[in-house]
Amino acid sequence: MIKAYETEGWTFLYLGADHDVWAAGEELGVAEHNRITFLKDDLNQTFECLSAATARYRRSDRSFNGAAEPDTLS
């Protein structure tokens, strides 16, 4: 279902904590560069990074490509 919506211009982001975000996101069909993992204990950093990624997305060509480095929030 995600792939069908992506062809219509939708972008999906998978944000998760305390599990294998990469495997879960892959299973759902979310692009690797659109998966963000974080620790519950550091929500401020998580949402600062998410906010920055969203701002870049809004200013760009509507692609979250490179929105957050995998190590940034883990």
DSSP file (Angstrom, degrees, kcal/mol; ACC not computed):
  #  RESIDUE AA STRUCTURE BP1 BP2  ACC     N-H-->O    O-->H-N    N-H-->O    O-->H-N    TCO  KAPPA ALPHA  PHI   PSI    X-CA   Y-CA   Z-CA
    1    1 A M     >        0   0    0      0, 0.0     4,-1.8     0, 0.0     5,-0.2   0.000 360.0 360.0 360.0 -38.7    0.0    0.0    0.0
    2    2 A I  H  >  +     0   0    0     26,-0.4     4,-2.5     1,-0.2     5,-0.2   0.923 360.0  53.0 -60.7 -45.2    2.8    2.4    0.8
    3    3 A K  H  > S+     0   0    0      1,-0.2     4,-1.6     2,-0.2    -1,-0.2   0.889 106.5  53.6 -59.2 -39.3    4.4    2.0   -2.7
    4    4 A A  H  4 S+     0   0    0      1,-0.2     4,-0.4     2,-0.2    -1,-0.2   0.910 111.6  44.5 -63.0 -42.4    1.0    2.9   -4.3
    5    5 A Y  H ><>S+     0   0    0     -4,-1.8     5,-2.1     1,-0.2     3,-1.1   0.856 106.8  60.0 -70.8 -34.8    0.7    6.1   -2.3
    6    6 A E  H ><5S+     0   0    0     -4,-2.5     3,-1.8     1,-0.3    -1,-0.2   0.871  98.7  58.0 -61.0 -35.1    4.4    7.0   -3.0
    7    7 A T  T 3<5S+     0   0    0     -4,-1.6    -1,-0.3     1,-0.3    -2,-0.2   0.726 103.6  54.2 -66.9 -18.8    3.6    7.0   -6.7
    8    8 A E  T < 5S-     0   0    0     -3,-1.1    -1,-0.3    -4,-0.4    -2,-0.2   0.335 131.7 -93.1 -94.2   5.7    1.0    9.6   -6.0
    9    9 A G  T < 5S+     0   0    0     -3,-1.8    -3,-0.2     1,-0.3    -2,-0.1   0.448  78.5 140.7 100.9   1.1    3.6   11.8   -4.2
   10   10 A W      < -     0   0    0     -5,-2.1     2,-0.4    -8,-0.1    -1,-0.3  -0.433  35.8-154.7 -74.0 152.1    3.2   10.7   -0.6
   11   11 A T        -     0   0    0     -2,-0.1     2,-0.4    52,-0.1    19,-0.0  -0.998   6.6-155.6-127.1 134.0    6.2   10.4    1.6
   12   12 A F        -     0   0    0     -2,-0.4     2,-0.4     2,-0.0    19,-0.2  -0.886   6.1-167.5-113.6 141.7    6.2    8.0    4.6
   13   13 A L        -     0   0    0     -2,-0.4     2,-0.6    17,-0.1    22,-0.2  -0.990   8.8-153.2-125.6 133.3    8.4    8.3    7.7
   14   14 A Y  E     -a   35   0A   0     20,-2.8    22,-3.2    -2,-0.4     2,-0.5  -0.944  14.6-178.1-110.3 117.8    8.7    5.5   10.3
   15   15 A L  E     +a   36   0A   0     -2,-0.6     2,-0.3    20,-0.2    22,-0.2  -0.967  15.7 158.1-117.6 119.9    9.6    6.7   13.7
   16   16 A G  E     -a   37   0A   0     20,-2.4    22,-1.5    -2,-0.5     2,-0.3  -0.967  25.0-156.7-146.5 159.3   10.1    4.1   16.4
   17   17 A A  E    S+a   38   0A   0     -2,-0.3    22,-0.1    20,-0.2     3,-0.1  -0.973  70.5  13.2-135.0 148.7   11.7    3.3   19.7
   18   18 A D  S    S+     0   0    0     20,-0.6     2,-0.3    -2,-0.3    -1,-0.1   0.754 109.1  68.9  62.1  29.7   12.8    0.2   21.6
   19   19 A H  S    S-     0   0    0     -3,-0.1     2,-1.6     0, 0.0    -1,-0.2  -0.951 101.2 -71.8-158.0 176.9   12.6   -2.2   18.6
   20   20 A D     >  +     0   0    0     -2,-0.3     4,-2.6     1,-0.2     5,-0.2  -0.591  47.0 179.2 -79.0  89.5   14.4   -2.9   15.3
   21   21 A V  H  > S+     0   0    0     -2,-1.6     4,-2.8     1,-0.2     5,-0.3   0.846  77.1  56.2 -60.7 -36.1   13.2    0.2   13.4
   22   22 A W  H  > S+     0   0    0      2,-0.2     4,-1.9     1,-0.2    -1,-0.2   0.927 112.0  40.7 -66.8 -44.5   15.1   -0.9   10.3
   23   23 A A  H  > S+     0   0    0      2,-0.2     4,-2.4     1,-0.2    -2,-0.2   0.922 117.3  47.9 -69.9 -43.5   13.5   -4.3   10.0
   24   24 A A  H  X S+     0   0    0     -4,-2.6     4,-1.6     1,-0.2    -2,-0.2   0.920 113.6  47.7 -63.8 -43.6   10.0   -3.0   10.9
   25   25 A G  H  X>S+     0   0    0     -4,-2.8     5,-2.8    -5,-0.2     4,-1.0   0.892 111.6  50.4 -64.3 -39.9   10.3   -0.2    8.4
   26   26 A E  H ><5S+     0   0    0     -4,-1.9     3,-0.6    -5,-0.3    -2,-0.2   0.917 107.7  53.3 -63.4 -43.0   11.5   -2.5    5.7
   27   27 A E  H 3<5S+     0   0    0     -4,-2.4    -1,-0.2     1,-0.3    -2,-0.2   0.849 111.5  46.4 -61.0 -34.2    8.7   -4.9    6.3
   28   28 A L  H 3<5S-     0   0    0     -4,-1.6   -26,-0.4    -5,-0.2    -1,-0.3   0.639 118.5-111.9 -82.0 -15.2    6.2   -2.0    5.9
   29   29 A G  T <<5 +     0   0    0     -4,-1.0     2,-0.4    -3,-0.6    -3,-0.2   0.643  63.0 151.6  92.8  15.6    7.9   -0.8    2.8
   30   30 A V      < -     0   0    0     -5,-2.8    -1,-0.3    -6,-0.2    -2,-0.1  -0.677  53.1-106.4 -82.5 131.6    9.3    2.5    4.2
   31   31 A A    >   -     0   0    0     -2,-0.4     3,-2.1   -19,-0.2   -17,-0.2  -0.217  25.7-119.1 -56.9 144.8   12.4    3.6    2.5
   32   32 A E  G >  S+     0   0    0      1,-0.3     3,-1.4     2,-0.2    -1,-0.1   0.868 113.3  55.3 -55.9 -40.8   15.6    3.2    4.6
   33   33 A H  G 3  S+     0   0    0      1,-0.3    34,-0.6    34,-0.0    35,-0.5   0.487 102.8  59.3 -74.9   0.1   16.4    6.9    4.6
   34   34 A N  G <  S+     0   0    0     -3,-2.1   -20,-2.8    33,-0.1     2,-0.5   0.071  83.9  97.4-112.7  22.4   12.9    7.5    6.0
   35   35 A R  E <   -a   14   0A   0     -3,-1.4     2,-0.4   -22,-0.2   -20,-0.2  -0.949  50.0-174.8-113.6 129.1   13.3    5.4    9.2
   36   36 A I  E     -a   15   0A   0    -22,-3.2   -20,-2.4    -2,-0.5     2,-0.3  -0.985   4.1-167.0-126.6 131.5   14.3    7.1   12.4
   37   37 A T  E     +a   16   0A   0     -2,-0.4     2,-0.3    33,-0.2   -20,-0.2  -0.862  13.6 169.4-113.1 150.8   15.0    5.4   15.7
   38   38 A F  E     -a   17   0A   0    -22,-1.5   -20,-0.6    -2,-0.3     2,-0.4  -0.979  34.6-110.1-153.6 165.3   15.3    7.0   19.1
   39   39 A L    >   -     0   0    0     34,-0.5     3,-2.0    -2,-0.3     7,-0.2  -0.846  23.9-134.8 -98.1 135.5   15.6    6.3   22.8
   40   40 A K  G >  S+     0   0    0     -2,-0.4     3,-0.7     1,-0.3    -1,-0.1   0.799 103.3  65.3 -57.5 -28.3   12.6    7.2   24.9
   41   41 A D  G 3  S+     0   0    0      1,-0.3    -1,-0.3     2,-0.1     3,-0.1   0.594 103.5  45.4 -74.3  -9.8   14.9    8.8   27.4
   42   42 A D  G <>  +     0   0    0     -3,-2.0     4,-1.7     1,-0.1    -1,-0.3  -0.398  62.5 145.5-131.1  57.9   16.0   11.5   24.9
   43   43 A L  H <>  +     0   0    0     -3,-0.7     4,-2.8     1,-0.2     5,-0.3   0.822  68.4  62.9 -65.9 -32.3   12.8   12.8   23.3
   44   44 A N  H  > S+     0   0    0      1,-0.2     4,-1.9     2,-0.2    -1,-0.2   0.947 107.0  42.7 -59.2 -48.5   14.0   16.4   23.0
   45   45 A Q  H  > S+     0   0    0      2,-0.2     4,-2.4     1,-0.2     5,-0.2   0.907 113.3  54.4 -63.7 -40.9   16.9   15.4   20.7
   46   46 A T  H  X S+     0   0    0     -4,-1.7     4,-2.4     1,-0.2    -2,-0.2   0.944 112.3  41.3 -57.7 -50.7   14.6   13.1   18.7
   47   47 A F  H  X S+     0   0    0     -4,-2.8     4,-2.2     2,-0.2    -1,-0.2   0.769 110.8  57.0 -75.8 -24.1   12.0   15.7   18.0
   48   48 A E  H  X S+     0   0    0     -4,-1.9     4,-2.2    -5,-0.3    -1,-0.2   0.928 111.9  43.4 -65.2 -44.6   14.6   18.4   17.3
   49   49 A C  H  X S+     0   0    0     -4,-2.4     4,-2.4     2,-0.2    -2,-0.2   0.901 114.3  49.8 -66.8 -41.3   16.0   16.1   14.6
   50   50 A L  H  X S+     0   0    0     -4,-2.4     4,-2.3    -5,-0.2    -1,-0.2   0.902 110.8  50.2 -64.1 -40.7   12.6   15.2   13.3
   51   51 A S  H  X S+     0   0    0     -4,-2.2     4,-2.4     2,-0.2    -2,-0.2   0.913 111.1  48.6 -63.4 -43.7   11.7   18.9   13.2
   52   52 A A  H  X S+     0   0    0     -4,-2.2     4,-2.4     2,-0.2    -2,-0.2   0.906 111.7  49.5 -64.0 -41.2   14.8   19.7   11.2
   53   53 A A  H  X S+     0   0    0     -4,-2.4     4,-2.3     2,-0.2    -2,-0.2   0.897 111.0  49.7 -64.7 -39.9   14.2   16.9    8.8
   54   54 A T  H  X S+     0   0    0     -4,-2.3     4,-2.4     2,-0.2    -2,-0.2   0.906 110.1  50.4 -65.6 -41.4   10.6   18.1    8.3
   55   55 A A  H  X S+     0   0    0     -4,-2.4     4,-1.7     2,-0.2    -2,-0.2   0.914 110.8  49.0 -63.0 -42.9   11.8   21.6    7.6
   56   56 A R  H  X S+     0   0    0     -4,-2.4     4,-1.0     1,-0.2     6,-0.2   0.915 110.9  51.5 -62.1 -41.6   14.3   20.3    5.1
   57   57 A Y  H ><>S+     0   0    0     -4,-2.3     5,-0.9     1,-0.2     3,-0.7   0.924 109.0  49.5 -60.0 -45.7   11.6   18.3    3.4
   58   58 A R  H 3<5S+     0   0    0     -4,-2.4    -1,-0.2     1,-0.2    -2,-0.2   0.812 114.3  45.1 -66.8 -29.6    9.3   21.3    3.2
   59   59 A R  H 3<5S+     0   0    0     -4,-1.7    -1,-0.2    -5,-0.2    -2,-0.2   0.593 113.1  60.0 -86.6 -10.7   12.0   23.4    1.6
   60   60 A S  T <<5S-     0   0    0     -4,-1.0    -3,-0.1    -3,-0.7     4,-0.1   0.028 109.9 -68.3-102.5-156.3   13.1   20.7   -0.8
   61   61 A D  T   5S-     0   0    0      2,-0.2    -3,-0.1     1,-0.0     3,-0.1   0.114  81.0 -93.9 -85.7  20.8   11.8   18.6   -3.6
   62   62 A R  S   <S+     0   0    0     -5,-0.9     2,-0.4     1,-0.2    -5,-0.1   0.809  88.2 126.7  71.4  33.3    9.6   16.8   -1.2
   63   63 A S        -     0   0    0     -6,-0.2    -1,-0.2    -7,-0.2    -2,-0.2  -0.985  51.7-156.3-122.4 129.2   12.0   13.9   -0.5
   64   64 A F    >   +     0   0    0     -2,-0.4     3,-2.6    -3,-0.1     4,-0.2   0.284  42.6 149.8 -81.5  10.9   13.1   12.9    2.9
   65   65 A N  T 3  S+     0   0    0      1,-0.3    -2,-0.1     2,-0.1   -31,-0.1  -0.238  77.9   2.3 -51.5 116.2   16.3   11.4    1.3
   66   66 A G  T 3  S+     0   0    0      2,-0.2    -1,-0.3   -33,-0.1     3,-0.2   0.739  85.1 150.5  78.1  23.4   18.9   11.8    4.0
   67   67 A A  S <  S-     0   0    0     -3,-2.6     2,-0.3   -34,-0.6    -2,-0.1   0.883  72.7  -0.4 -58.2 -41.4   16.5   13.3    6.5
   68   68 A A  S    S-     0   0    0    -35,-0.5    -1,-0.2    -4,-0.2   -33,-0.2  -0.980  75.9-117.1-150.4 135.8   18.4   11.9    9.4
   69   69 A E    >>  -     0   0    0     -2,-0.3     3,-1.6    -3,-0.2     4,-0.6  -0.513  30.5-122.0 -69.7 140.4   21.5    9.8    9.7
   70   70 A P  T 34 S+     0   0    0      0, 0.0     3,-0.5     0, 0.0     4,-0.5   0.837 111.7  48.7 -53.2 -36.7   20.8    6.4   11.3
   71   71 A D  T 34 S+     0   0    0      1,-0.2     3,-0.1     2,-0.2    -2,-0.0   0.631  91.9  82.1 -79.9 -12.9   23.3    7.0   14.1
   72   72 A T  T <4 S+     0   0    0     -3,-1.6    -1,-0.2     1,-0.2   -23,-0.0   0.874 105.7  21.6 -60.7 -40.6   22.0   10.4   14.9
   73   73 A L     <        0   0    0     -4,-0.6   -34,-0.5    -3,-0.5    -1,-0.2   0.441 360.0 360.0-112.6  -0.7   19.1    9.3   17.0
   74   74 A S              0   0    0     -4,-0.5    -1,-0.1   -36,-0.2    -2,-0.1   0.488 360.0 360.0 -93.0 360.0   20.1    5.9   18.2
